[in-house]
């Protein structure tokens, strides 16, 4: 049986929504105008946001404040296009890294040949 959003804590729902939004804790904290440590406290359920920050948080994460607080309503949904874009970027990054490594290897060989002359 799948777990419903109401089975999660506020902190877990914040984490889930932040992950789906593709934001790091530092990025989200910056958007909210708070310290990263404050966001970590919220996500680990050591403290809770004040109402004004909760409303701002919900807006940034594109969820309702009610969903954040009690898990009722529409949970955040990962955008398939974003996931595809990220996968494409990872493939391109791997290709560029392999190319950069090949260039670095070629440079090392040339340097050895120059130093050996």
Biopython code that builds the backbone (N, CA, C, O; Angstrom):
import numpy as np
from Bio.PDB.StructureBuilder import StructureBuilder

atoms = [
    (1, "UNK", "N", (0.846, -1.175, 0.000)),
    (1, "UNK", "CA", (0.000, 0.000, 0.000)),
    (1, "UNK", "C", (0.894, 1.242, 0.000)),
    (1, "UNK", "O", (1.775, 1.352, 0.853)),
    (2, "UNK", "N", (0.692, 2.182, -0.937)),
    (2, "UNK", "CA", (1.540, 3.358, -1.003)),
    (2, "UNK", "C", (1.362, 4.257, 0.208)),
    (2, "UNK", "O", (0.282, 4.327, 0.794)),
    (3, "UNK", "N", (2.424, 4.936, 0.570)),
    (3, "UNK", "CA", (2.395, 5.852, 1.700)),
    (3, "UNK", "C", (1.818, 7.177, 1.238)),
    (3, "UNK", "O", (2.211, 7.693, 0.192)),
    (4, "UNK", "N", (0.884, 7.737, 2.012)),
    (4, "UNK", "CA", (0.309, 9.023, 1.630)),
    (4, "UNK", "C", (1.155, 10.148, 2.204)),
    (4, "UNK", "O", (1.940, 9.940, 3.129)),
    (5, "UNK", "N", (0.987, 11.351, 1.640)),
    (5, "UNK", "CA", (1.760, 12.512, 2.082)),
    (5, "UNK", "C", (1.504, 12.844, 3.537)),
    (5, "UNK", "O", (2.361, 13.429, 4.199)),
    (6, "UNK", "N", (0.315, 12.473, 4.054)),
    (6, "UNK", "CA", (0.001, 12.796, 5.448)),
    (6, "UNK", "C", (0.771, 11.908, 6.420)),
    (6, "UNK", "O", (0.811, 12.188, 7.618)),
    (7, "UNK", "N", (1.384, 10.832, 5.909)),
    (7, "UNK", "CA", (2.200, 9.962, 6.757)),
    (7, "UNK", "C", (3.594, 10.532, 6.990)),
    (7, "UNK", "O", (4.330, 10.050, 7.851)),
    (8, "UNK", "N", (3.958, 11.559, 6.222)),
    (8, "UNK", "CA", (5.271, 12.183, 6.358)),
    (8, "UNK", "C", (5.210, 13.353, 7.335)),
    (8, "UNK", "O", (4.139, 13.897, 7.602)),
    (9, "UNK", "N", (6.361, 13.728, 7.860)),
    (9, "UNK", "CA", (6.430, 14.912, 8.715)),
    (9, "UNK", "C", (6.534, 16.150, 7.843)),
    (9, "UNK", "O", (6.759, 16.055, 6.636)),
    (10, "UNK", "N", (6.369, 17.307, 8.455)),
    (10, "UNK", "CA", (6.531, 18.570, 7.733)),
    (10, "UNK", "C", (7.910, 18.617, 7.087)),
    (10, "UNK", "O", (8.037, 18.978, 5.917)),
    (11, "UNK", "N", (8.933, 18.258, 7.838)),
    (11, "UNK", "CA", (10.293, 18.290, 7.312)),
    (11, "UNK", "C", (10.474, 17.375, 6.115)),
    (11, "UNK", "O", (11.139, 17.738, 5.145)),
    (12, "UNK", "N", (9.886, 16.197, 6.182)),
    (12, "UNK", "CA", (9.990, 15.256, 5.060)),
    (12, "UNK", "C", (9.272, 15.796, 3.829)),
    (12, "UNK", "O", (9.745, 15.621, 2.706)),
    (13, "UNK", "N", (8.125, 16.454, 4.038)),
    (13, "UNK", "CA", (7.406, 17.032, 2.899)),
    (13, "UNK", "C", (8.196, 18.195, 2.297)),
    (13, "UNK", "O", (8.213, 18.361, 1.077)),
    (14, "UNK", "N", (8.849, 18.998, 3.134)),
    (14, "UNK", "CA", (9.687, 20.082, 2.609)),
    (14, "UNK", "C", (10.815, 19.489, 1.762)),
    (14, "UNK", "O", (11.074, 19.959, 0.654)),
    (15, "UNK", "N", (11.481, 18.462, 2.283)),
    (15, "UNK", "CA", (12.576, 17.796, 1.538)),
    (15, "UNK", "C", (12.083, 17.265, 0.199)),
    (15, "UNK", "O", (12.715, 17.474, -0.836)),
    (16, "UNK", "N", (10.952, 16.580, 0.234)),
    (16, "UNK", "CA", (10.412, 15.978, -0.982)),
    (16, "UNK", "C", (10.106, 17.053, -2.016)),
    (16, "UNK", "O", (10.485, 16.925, -3.181)),
    (17, "UNK", "N", (9.429, 18.099, -1.597)),
    (17, "UNK", "CA", (9.064, 19.162, -2.532)),
    (17, "UNK", "C", (10.312, 19.881, -3.055)),
    (17, "UNK", "O", (10.368, 20.255, -4.226)),
    (18, "UNK", "N", (11.307, 20.073, -2.190)),
    (18, "UNK", "CA", (12.550, 20.732, -2.616)),
    (18, "UNK", "C", (13.271, 19.881, -3.651)),
    (18, "UNK", "O", (13.762, 20.397, -4.656)),
    (19, "UNK", "N", (13.332, 18.573, -3.403)),
    (19, "UNK", "CA", (13.984, 17.667, -4.349)),
    (19, "UNK", "C", (13.277, 17.677, -5.699)),
    (19, "UNK", "O", (13.925, 17.732, -6.744)),
    (20, "UNK", "N", (11.960, 17.624, -5.676)),
    (20, "UNK", "CA", (11.192, 17.620, -6.922)),
    (20, "UNK", "C", (11.364, 18.944, -7.656)),
    (20, "UNK", "O", (11.374, 18.977, -8.887)),
    (21, "UNK", "N", (11.500, 20.036, -6.903)),
    (21, "UNK", "CA", (11.731, 21.344, -7.525)),
    (21, "UNK", "C", (13.151, 21.465, -8.069)),
    (21, "UNK", "O", (13.463, 22.404, -8.801)),
    (22, "UNK", "N", (14.011, 20.509, -7.707)),
    (22, "UNK", "CA", (15.382, 20.531, -8.205)),
    (22, "UNK", "C", (16.253, 21.577, -7.540)),
    (22, "UNK", "O", (17.190, 22.094, -8.149)),
    (23, "UNK", "N", (15.944, 21.891, -6.282)),
    (23, "UNK", "CA", (16.698, 22.909, -5.558)),
    (23, "UNK", "C", (17.552, 22.279, -4.469)),
    (23, "UNK", "O", (17.136, 21.324, -3.813)),
    (24, "UNK", "N", (18.743, 22.818, -4.285)),
    (24, "UNK", "CA", (19.569, 22.410, -3.150)),
    (24, "UNK", "C", (19.057, 23.157, -1.920)),
    (24, "UNK", "O", (18.271, 24.097, -2.037)),
    (25, "UNK", "N", (19.502, 22.736, -0.757)),
    (25, "UNK", "CA", (19.084, 23.457, 0.455)),
    (25, "UNK", "C", (19.602, 24.889, 0.413)),
    (25, "UNK", "O", (18.904, 25.811, 0.833)),
    (26, "UNK", "N", (20.813, 25.084, -0.086)),
    (26, "UNK", "CA", (21.372, 26.444, -0.166)),
    (26, "UNK", "C", (20.558, 27.318, -1.118)),
    (26, "UNK", "O", (20.297, 28.484, -0.822)),
    (27, "UNK", "N", (20.158, 26.758, -2.258)),
    (27, "UNK", "CA", (19.368, 27.529, -3.218)),
    (27, "UNK", "C", (18.011, 27.914, -2.636)),
    (27, "UNK", "O", (17.573, 29.056, -2.770)),
    (28, "UNK", "N", (17.349, 26.957, -1.990)),
    (28, "UNK", "CA", (16.043, 27.247, -1.410)),
    (28, "UNK", "C", (16.163, 28.258, -0.273)),
    (28, "UNK", "O", (15.353, 29.179, -0.169)),
    (29, "UNK", "N", (17.159, 28.088, 0.568)),
    (29, "UNK", "CA", (17.354, 29.031, 1.673)),
    (29, "UNK", "C", (17.571, 30.447, 1.140)),
    (29, "UNK", "O", (17.024, 31.414, 1.671)),
    (30, "UNK", "N", (18.377, 30.555, 0.085)),
    (30, "UNK", "CA", (18.641, 31.868, -0.506)),
    (30, "UNK", "C", (17.346, 32.488, -1.025)),
    (30, "UNK", "O", (17.102, 33.677, -0.819)),
    (31, "UNK", "N", (16.514, 31.687, -1.696)),
    (31, "UNK", "CA", (15.237, 32.203, -2.225)),
    (31, "UNK", "C", (14.294, 32.647, -1.108)),
    (31, "UNK", "O", (13.501, 33.573, -1.280)),
    (32, "UNK", "N", (14.393, 31.976, 0.032)),
    (32, "UNK", "CA", (13.511, 32.310, 1.157)),
    (32, "UNK", "C", (14.080, 33.432, 2.025)),
    (32, "UNK", "O", (13.374, 33.989, 2.865)),
    (33, "UNK", "N", (15.347, 33.759, 1.822)),
    (33, "UNK", "CA", (15.986, 34.789, 2.635)),
    (33, "UNK", "C", (16.291, 34.314, 4.043)),
    (33, "UNK", "O", (16.217, 35.084, 4.999)),
    (34, "UNK", "N", (16.637, 33.034, 4.163)),
    (34, "UNK", "CA", (16.953, 32.460, 5.474)),
    (34, "UNK", "C", (18.319, 31.788, 5.408)),
    (34, "UNK", "O", (18.881, 31.612, 4.327)),
    (35, "UNK", "N", (18.845, 31.418, 6.561)),
    (35, "UNK", "CA", (20.111, 30.690, 6.612)),
    (35, "UNK", "C", (19.867, 29.231, 6.243)),
    (35, "UNK", "O", (18.796, 28.679, 6.497)),
    (36, "UNK", "N", (20.881, 28.621, 5.641)),
    (36, "UNK", "CA", (20.785, 27.206, 5.293)),
    (36, "UNK", "C", (20.542, 26.362, 6.541)),
    (36, "UNK", "O", (19.809, 25.375, 6.494)),
    (37, "UNK", "N", (21.156, 26.751, 7.649)),
    (37, "UNK", "CA", (20.969, 26.010, 8.903)),
    (37, "UNK", "C", (19.502, 26.033, 9.345)),
    (37, "UNK", "O", (19.004, 25.056, 9.905)),
    (38, "UNK", "N", (18.818, 27.146, 9.092)),
    (38, "UNK", "CA", (17.393, 27.243, 9.439)),
    (38, "UNK", "C", (16.592, 26.242, 8.623)),
    (38, "UNK", "O", (15.728, 25.545, 9.156)),
    (39, "UNK", "N", (16.884, 26.171, 7.321)),
    (39, "UNK", "CA", (16.183, 25.215, 6.464)),
    (39, "UNK", "C", (16.486, 23.785, 6.887)),
    (39, "UNK", "O", (15.594, 22.936, 6.887)),
    (40, "UNK", "N", (17.732, 23.513, 7.246)),
    (40, "UNK", "CA", (18.084, 22.174, 7.745)),
    (40, "UNK", "C", (17.268, 21.837, 8.995)),
    (40, "UNK", "O", (16.829, 20.699, 9.163)),
    (41, "UNK", "N", (17.067, 22.814, 9.861)),
    (41, "UNK", "CA", (16.264, 22.588, 11.071)),
    (41, "UNK", "C", (14.823, 22.254, 10.719)),
    (41, "UNK", "O", (14.212, 21.386, 11.342)),
    (42, "UNK", "N", (14.281, 22.940, 9.724)),
    (42, "UNK", "CA", (12.918, 22.640, 9.292)),
    (42, "UNK", "C", (12.847, 21.235, 8.706)),
    (42, "UNK", "O", (11.942, 20.466, 9.029)),
    (43, "UNK", "N", (13.810, 20.903, 7.840)),
    (43, "UNK", "CA", (13.777, 19.609, 7.163)),
    (43, "UNK", "C", (14.027, 18.441, 8.116)),
    (43, "UNK", "O", (13.593, 17.319, 7.857)),
    (44, "UNK", "N", (14.719, 18.706, 9.208)),
    (44, "UNK", "CA", (14.974, 17.634, 10.183)),
    (44, "UNK", "C", (13.971, 17.680, 11.336)),
    (44, "UNK", "O", (14.132, 16.967, 12.326)),
    (45, "UNK", "N", (12.950, 18.506, 11.213)),
    (45, "UNK", "CA", (11.867, 18.618, 12.189)),
    (45, "UNK", "C", (12.336, 19.086, 13.571)),
    (45, "UNK", "O", (11.716, 18.764, 14.585)),
    (46, "UNK", "N", (13.424, 19.839, 13.601)),
    (46, "UNK", "CA", (13.875, 20.423, 14.867)),
    (46, "UNK", "C", (13.164, 21.748, 15.140)),
    (46, "UNK", "O", (13.075, 22.191, 16.285)),
    (47, "UNK", "N", (12.658, 22.376, 14.071)),
    (47, "UNK", "CA", (11.873, 23.599, 14.215)),
    (47, "UNK", "C", (10.920, 23.690, 13.027)),
    (47, "UNK", "O", (11.011, 22.910, 12.079)),
    (48, "UNK", "N", (10.005, 24.656, 13.094)),
    (48, "UNK", "CA", (9.026, 24.839, 12.021)),
    (48, "UNK", "C", (9.049, 26.283, 11.555)),
    (48, "UNK", "O", (9.334, 27.190, 12.337)),
    (49, "UNK", "N", (8.749, 26.499, 10.283)),
    (49, "UNK", "CA", (8.730, 27.877, 9.779)),
    (49, "UNK", "C", (7.554, 28.653, 10.353)),
    (49, "UNK", "O", (6.497, 28.093, 10.641)),
    (50, "UNK", "N", (7.762, 29.949, 10.512)),
    (50, "UNK", "CA", (6.648, 30.824, 10.886)),
    (50, "UNK", "C", (5.680, 30.881, 9.717)),
    (50, "UNK", "O", (6.021, 30.492, 8.600)),
    (51, "UNK", "N", (4.482, 31.364, 9.975)),
    (51, "UNK", "CA", (3.438, 31.334, 8.946)),
    (51, "UNK", "C", (3.834, 32.098, 7.685)),
    (51, "UNK", "O", (3.544, 31.644, 6.578)),
    (52, "UNK", "N", (4.493, 33.253, 7.831)),
    (52, "UNK", "CA", (4.863, 34.016, 6.636)),
    (52, "UNK", "C", (5.891, 33.259, 5.790)),
    (52, "UNK", "O", (5.836, 33.303, 4.561)),
    (53, "UNK", "N", (6.822, 32.571, 6.442)),
    (53, "UNK", "CA", (7.820, 31.792, 5.708)),
    (53, "UNK", "C", (7.202, 30.520, 5.132)),
    (53, "UNK", "O", (7.617, 30.058, 4.069)),
    (54, "UNK", "N", (6.220, 29.954, 5.821)),
    (54, "UNK", "CA", (5.547, 28.765, 5.321)),
    (54, "UNK", "C", (4.825, 29.078, 4.013)),
    (54, "UNK", "O", (4.877, 28.292, 3.067)),
    (55, "UNK", "N", (4.156, 30.224, 3.965)),
    (55, "UNK", "CA", (3.441, 30.622, 2.747)),
    (55, "UNK", "C", (4.454, 30.879, 1.620)),
    (55, "UNK", "O", (4.231, 30.458, 0.486)),
    (56, "UNK", "N", (5.544, 31.556, 1.920)),
    (56, "UNK", "CA", (6.588, 31.810, 0.935)),
    (56, "UNK", "C", (7.198, 30.485, 0.455)),
    (56, "UNK", "O", (7.408, 30.289, -0.742)),
    (57, "UNK", "N", (7.475, 29.592, 1.390)),
    (57, "UNK", "CA", (8.040, 28.273, 1.080)),
    (57, "UNK", "C", (7.110, 27.511, 0.135)),
    (57, "UNK", "O", (7.561, 26.943, -0.860)),
    (58, "UNK", "N", (5.823, 27.499, 0.444)),
    (58, "UNK", "CA", (4.852, 26.802, -0.400)),
    (58, "UNK", "C", (4.852, 27.388, -1.811)),
    (58, "UNK", "O", (4.785, 26.653, -2.796)),
    (59, "UNK", "N", (4.926, 28.705, -1.899)),
    (59, "UNK", "CA", (4.944, 29.346, -3.214)),
    (59, "UNK", "C", (6.178, 28.987, -4.015)),
    (59, "UNK", "O", (6.079, 28.683, -5.204)),
    (60, "UNK", "N", (7.331, 29.017, -3.386)),
    (60, "UNK", "CA", (8.581, 28.689, -4.070)),
    (60, "UNK", "C", (8.574, 27.227, -4.520)),
    (60, "UNK", "O", (9.058, 26.908, -5.606)),
    (61, "UNK", "N", (8.032, 26.348, -3.691)),
    (61, "UNK", "CA", (8.014, 24.918, -4.008)),
    (61, "UNK", "C", (6.799, 24.500, -4.837)),
    (61, "UNK", "O", (6.671, 23.334, -5.211)),
    (62, "UNK", "N", (5.912, 25.448, -5.122)),
    (62, "UNK", "CA", (4.723, 25.200, -5.937)),
    (62, "UNK", "C", (3.807, 24.136, -5.341)),
    (62, "UNK", "O", (3.314, 23.254, -6.044)),
    (63, "UNK", "N", (3.590, 24.238, -4.025)),
    (63, "UNK", "CA", (2.654, 23.366, -3.314)),
    (63, "UNK", "C", (1.793, 24.265, -2.426)),
    (63, "UNK", "O", (2.092, 25.446, -2.254)),
    (64, "UNK", "N", (0.738, 23.705, -1.873)),
    (64, "UNK", "CA", (-0.099, 24.499, -0.973)),
    (64, "UNK", "C", (0.471, 24.445, 0.447)),
    (64, "UNK", "O", (1.102, 23.460, 0.831)),
    (65, "UNK", "N", (0.243, 25.514, 1.224)),
    (65, "UNK", "CA", (0.667, 25.465, 2.624)),
    (65, "UNK", "C", (0.018, 24.305, 3.375)),
    (65, "UNK", "O", (0.633, 23.720, 4.267)),
    (66, "UNK", "N", (-1.216, 23.973, 3.020)),
    (66, "UNK", "CA", (-1.911, 22.861, 3.665)),
    (66, "UNK", "C", (-1.194, 21.547, 3.393)),
    (66, "UNK", "O", (-1.073, 20.707, 4.285)),
    (67, "UNK", "N", (-0.714, 21.365, 2.159)),
    (67, "UNK", "CA", (0.019, 20.140, 1.850)),
    (67, "UNK", "C", (1.301, 20.071, 2.684)),
    (67, "UNK", "O", (1.645, 19.019, 3.223)),
    (68, "UNK", "N", (1.999, 21.196, 2.783)),
    (68, "UNK", "CA", (3.223, 21.200, 3.586)),
    (68, "UNK", "C", (2.926, 20.849, 5.044)),
    (68, "UNK", "O", (3.631, 20.041, 5.648)),
    (69, "UNK", "N", (1.892, 21.453, 5.598)),
    (69, "UNK", "CA", (1.595, 21.262, 7.021)),
    (69, "UNK", "C", (1.068, 19.874, 7.355)),
    (69, "UNK", "O", (1.552, 19.229, 8.285)),
    (70, "UNK", "N", (0.079, 19.416, 6.599)),
    (70, "UNK", "CA", (-0.591, 18.167, 6.975)),
    (70, "UNK", "C", (-0.637, 17.113, 5.879)),
    (70, "UNK", "O", (-1.153, 16.017, 6.100)),
    (71, "UNK", "N", (-0.112, 17.421, 4.715)),
    (71, "UNK", "CA", (-0.075, 16.436, 3.641)),
    (71, "UNK", "C", (-1.365, 16.263, 2.891)),
    (71, "UNK", "O", (-1.515, 15.297, 2.143)),
    (72, "UNK", "N", (-2.321, 17.186, 3.070)),
    (72, "UNK", "CA", (-3.587, 17.089, 2.341)),
    (72, "UNK", "C", (-3.544, 18.016, 1.142)),
    (72, "UNK", "O", (-3.068, 19.148, 1.226)),
    (73, "UNK", "N", (-4.053, 17.513, 0.017)),
    (73, "UNK", "CA", (-4.035, 18.297, -1.207)),
    (73, "UNK", "C", (-3.126, 17.637, -2.225)),
    (73, "UNK", "O", (-2.758, 16.470, -2.090)),
    (74, "UNK", "N", (-2.776, 18.390, -3.229)),
    (74, "UNK", "CA", (-1.975, 17.851, -4.323)),
    (74, "UNK", "C", (-0.491, 17.917, -3.990)),
    (74, "UNK", "O", (0.049, 18.998, -3.753)),
    (75, "UNK", "N", (0.168, 16.762, -3.971)),
    (75, "UNK", "CA", (1.615, 16.760, -3.713)),
    (75, "UNK", "C", (2.365, 17.274, -4.936)),
    (75, "UNK", "O", (1.804, 17.335, -6.030)),
    (76, "UNK", "N", (3.618, 17.640, -4.755)),
    (76, "UNK", "CA", (4.392, 18.097, -5.912)),
    (76, "UNK", "C", (4.626, 16.941, -6.873)),
    (76, "UNK", "O", (4.742, 15.785, -6.466)),
    (77, "UNK", "N", (4.692, 17.275, -8.146)),
    (77, "UNK", "CA", (4.887, 16.258, -9.177)),
    (77, "UNK", "C", (6.130, 16.632, -9.974)),
    (77, "UNK", "O", (6.293, 17.780, -10.389)),
    (78, "UNK", "N", (7.000, 15.655, -10.182)),
    (78, "UNK", "CA", (8.207, 15.894, -10.974)),
    (78, "UNK", "C", (7.805, 16.108, -12.426)),
    (78, "UNK", "O", (7.017, 15.346, -12.986)),
    (79, "UNK", "N", (8.348, 17.132, -13.012)),
    (79, "UNK", "CA", (8.111, 17.436, -14.417)),
    (79, "UNK", "C", (8.962, 16.499, -15.252)),
    (79, "UNK", "O", (10.187, 16.501, -15.135)),
    (80, "UNK", "N", (8.319, 15.691, -16.103)),
    (80, "UNK", "CA", (9.068, 14.724, -16.913)),
    (80, "UNK", "C", (10.051, 15.417, -17.831)),
    (80, "UNK", "O", (11.131, 14.887, -18.091)),
    (81, "UNK", "N", (9.693, 16.605, -18.332)),
    (81, "UNK", "CA", (10.592, 17.340, -19.213)),
    (81, "UNK", "C", (11.868, 17.707, -18.469)),
    (81, "UNK", "O", (12.963, 17.594, -19.021)),
    (82, "UNK", "N", (11.735, 18.146, -17.220)),
    (82, "UNK", "CA", (12.905, 18.495, -16.420)),
    (82, "UNK", "C", (13.787, 17.274, -16.215)),
    (82, "UNK", "O", (15.010, 17.362, -16.327)),
    (83, "UNK", "N", (13.176, 16.140, -15.916)),
    (83, "UNK", "CA", (13.938, 14.904, -15.728)),
    (83, "UNK", "C", (14.673, 14.536, -17.000)),
    (83, "UNK", "O", (15.842, 14.153, -16.944)),
    (84, "UNK", "N", (14.014, 14.644, -18.149)),
    (84, "UNK", "CA", (14.651, 14.351, -19.429)),
    (84, "UNK", "C", (15.796, 15.303, -19.689)),
    (84, "UNK", "O", (16.865, 14.877, -20.127)),
    (85, "UNK", "N", (15.593, 16.594, -19.426)),
    (85, "UNK", "CA", (16.648, 17.581, -19.614)),
    (85, "UNK", "C", (17.854, 17.270, -18.738)),
    (85, "UNK", "O", (18.994, 17.377, -19.190)),
    (86, "UNK", "N", (17.615, 16.891, -17.512)),
    (86, "UNK", "CA", (18.711, 16.568, -16.591)),
    (86, "UNK", "C", (19.456, 15.338, -17.085)),
    (86, "UNK", "O", (20.686, 15.306, -17.053)),
    (87, "UNK", "N", (18.726, 14.325, -17.543)),
    (87, "UNK", "CA", (19.374, 13.132, -18.081)),
    (87, "UNK", "C", (20.234, 13.481, -19.293)),
    (87, "UNK", "O", (21.354, 12.988, -19.425)),
    (88, "UNK", "N", (19.713, 14.329, -20.177)),
    (88, "UNK", "CA", (20.478, 14.750, -21.348)),
    (88, "UNK", "C", (21.726, 15.521, -20.943)),
    (88, "UNK", "O", (22.786, 15.342, -21.542)),
    (89, "UNK", "N", (21.610, 16.374, -19.934)),
    (89, "UNK", "CA", (22.773, 17.125, -19.468)),
    (89, "UNK", "C", (23.826, 16.191, -18.884)),
    (89, "UNK", "O", (25.023, 16.399, -19.085)),
    (90, "UNK", "N", (23.390, 15.167, -18.165)),
    (90, "UNK", "CA", (24.343, 14.204, -17.593)),
    (90, "UNK", "C", (25.104, 13.463, -18.687)),
    (90, "UNK", "O", (26.312, 13.258, -18.574)),
    (91, "UNK", "N", (24.406, 13.066, -19.737)),
    (91, "UNK", "CA", (25.049, 12.370, -20.861)),
    (91, "UNK", "C", (26.054, 13.308, -21.526)),
    (91, "UNK", "O", (27.182, 12.908, -21.813)),
    (92, "UNK", "N", (25.645, 14.561, -21.771)),
    (92, "UNK", "CA", (26.547, 15.532, -22.393)),
    (92, "UNK", "C", (27.752, 15.802, -21.505)),
    (92, "UNK", "O", (28.876, 15.909, -21.997)),
    (93, "UNK", "N", (27.529, 15.911, -20.212)),
    (93, "UNK", "CA", (28.626, 16.157, -19.278)),
    (93, "UNK", "C", (29.607, 14.987, -19.278)),
    (93, "UNK", "O", (30.819, 15.203, -19.266)),
    (94, "UNK", "N", (29.108, 13.764, -19.290)),
    (94, "UNK", "CA", (29.988, 12.587, -19.358)),
    (94, "UNK", "C", (30.839, 12.626, -20.626)),
    (94, "UNK", "O", (32.037, 12.347, -20.590)),
    (95, "UNK", "N", (30.201, 12.977, -21.754)),
    (95, "UNK", "CA", (30.918, 13.049, -23.026)),
    (95, "UNK", "C", (32.019, 14.118, -22.974)),
    (95, "UNK", "O", (33.139, 13.877, -23.423)),
    (96, "UNK", "N", (31.704, 15.279, -22.437)),
    (96, "UNK", "CA", (32.681, 16.368, -22.334)),
    (96, "UNK", "C", (33.818, 15.985, -21.390)),
    (96, "UNK", "O", (34.978, 16.295, -21.661)),
    (97, "UNK", "N", (33.494, 15.314, -20.285)),
    (97, "UNK", "CA", (34.536, 14.896, -19.348)),
    (97, "UNK", "C", (35.476, 13.873, -19.991)),
    (97, "UNK", "O", (36.689, 13.933, -19.785)),
    (98, "UNK", "N", (34.929, 12.943, -20.762)),
    (98, "UNK", "CA", (35.784, 11.974, -21.458)),
    (98, "UNK", "C", (36.696, 12.680, -22.461)),
    (98, "UNK", "O", (37.879, 12.358, -22.574)),
    (99, "UNK", "N", (36.134, 13.637, -23.179)),
    (99, "UNK", "CA", (36.913, 14.407, -24.151)),
    (99, "UNK", "C", (38.010, 15.200, -23.444)),
    (99, "UNK", "O", (39.148, 15.241, -23.911)),
    (100, "UNK", "N", (37.671, 15.829, -22.319)),
    (100, "UNK", "CA", (38.658, 16.602, -21.554)),
    (100, "UNK", "C", (39.770, 15.686, -21.046)),
    (100, "UNK", "O", (40.938, 16.074, -21.056)),
    (101, "UNK", "N", (39.425, 14.488, -20.606)),
    (101, "UNK", "CA", (40.438, 13.549, -20.127)),
    (101, "UNK", "C", (41.355, 13.120, -21.271)),
    (101, "UNK", "O", (42.569, 13.014, -21.092)),
    (102, "UNK", "N", (40.773, 12.874, -22.446)),
    (102, "UNK", "CA", (41.585, 12.494, -23.599)),
    (102, "UNK", "C", (42.548, 13.621, -23.970)),
    (102, "UNK", "O", (43.707, 13.363, -24.294)),
    (103, "UNK", "N", (42.076, 14.865, -23.923)),
    (103, "UNK", "CA", (42.949, 16.008, -24.203)),
    (103, "UNK", "C", (44.047, 16.129, -23.153)),
    (103, "UNK", "O", (45.197, 16.407, -23.492)),
    (104, "UNK", "N", (43.710, 15.924, -21.894)),
    (104, "UNK", "CA", (44.712, 15.997, -20.828)),
    (104, "UNK", "C", (45.760, 14.909, -21.011)),
    (104, "UNK", "O", (46.947, 15.151, -20.792)),
    (105, "UNK", "N", (45.337, 13.717, -21.409)),
    (105, "UNK", "CA", (46.282, 12.628, -21.660)),
    (105, "UNK", "C", (47.204, 12.975, -22.826)),
    (105, "UNK", "O", (48.409, 12.731, -22.760)),
    (106, "UNK", "N", (46.649, 13.539, -23.884)),
    (106, "UNK", "CA", (47.452, 13.926, -25.049)),
    (106, "UNK", "C", (48.454, 15.019, -24.684)),
    (106, "UNK", "O", (49.595, 14.992, -25.143)),
    (107, "UNK", "N", (48.033, 15.977, -23.862)),
    (107, "UNK", "CA", (48.936, 17.038, -23.404)),
    (107, "UNK", "C", (50.085, 16.446, -22.603)),
    (107, "UNK", "O", (51.236, 16.846, -22.778)),
    (108, "UNK", "N", (49.782, 15.505, -21.734)),
    (108, "UNK", "CA", (50.823, 14.874, -20.918)),
    (108, "UNK", "C", (51.841, 14.150, -21.793)),
    (108, "UNK", "O", (53.042, 14.222, -21.532)),
    (109, "UNK", "N", (51.372, 13.452, -22.831)),
    (109, "UNK", "CA", (52.275, 12.734, -23.740)),
    (109, "UNK", "C", (53.166, 13.730, -24.471)),
    (109, "UNK", "O", (54.372, 13.509, -24.581)),
    (110, "UNK", "N", (52.598, 14.814, -24.970)),
    (110, "UNK", "CA", (53.372, 15.831, -25.681)),
    (110, "UNK", "C", (54.405, 16.488, -24.759)),
    (110, "UNK", "O", (55.537, 16.744, -25.168)),
    (111, "UNK", "N", (54.005, 16.755, -23.516)),
    (111, "UNK", "CA", (54.941, 17.357, -22.574)),
    (111, "UNK", "C", (56.106, 16.408, -22.302)),
    (111, "UNK", "O", (57.256, 16.841, -22.232)),
    (112, "UNK", "N", (55.816, 15.128, -22.149)),
    (112, "UNK", "CA", (56.871, 14.138, -21.923)),
    (112, "UNK", "C", (57.832, 14.098, -23.112)),
    (112, "UNK", "O", (59.047, 14.016, -22.934)),
    (113, "UNK", "N", (57.280, 14.156, -24.322)),
    (113, "UNK", "CA", (58.124, 14.128, -25.514)),
    (113, "UNK", "C", (59.000, 15.381, -25.592)),
    (113, "UNK", "O", (60.167, 15.300, -25.974)),
    (114, "UNK", "N", (58.430, 16.549, -25.226)),
    (114, "UNK", "CA", (59.220, 17.779, -25.241)),
    (114, "UNK", "C", (60.315, 17.752, -24.178)),
    (114, "UNK", "O", (61.443, 18.177, -24.429)),
    (115, "UNK", "N", (59.982, 17.260, -23.012)),
    (115, "UNK", "CA", (60.963, 17.202, -21.922)),
    (115, "UNK", "C", (62.039, 16.163, -22.175)),
    (115, "UNK", "O", (63.155, 16.286, -21.670)),
    (116, "UNK", "N", (61.712, 15.140, -22.952)),
    (116, "UNK", "CA", (62.665, 14.083, -23.254)),
    (116, "UNK", "C", (63.633, 14.459, -24.360)),
    (116, "UNK", "O", (64.656, 13.795, -24.529)),
    (117, "UNK", "N", (63.339, 15.502, -25.115)),
    (117, "UNK", "CA", (64.187, 15.900, -26.247)),
    (117, "UNK", "C", (65.448, 16.574, -25.822)),
    (117, "UNK", "O", (66.256, 16.962, -26.666)),
]
sb = StructureBuilder()
sb.init_structure("model")
sb.init_model(0)
sb.init_chain("A")
sb.init_seg("    ")
for serial, (resi, resn, name, xyz) in enumerate(atoms, 1):
    if name == "N":
        sb.init_residue(resn, " ", resi, " ")
    sb.init_atom(name, np.array(xyz, "f"), 0.0, 1.0, " ", f" {name:<3s}", serial, name[0])
structure = sb.get_structure()
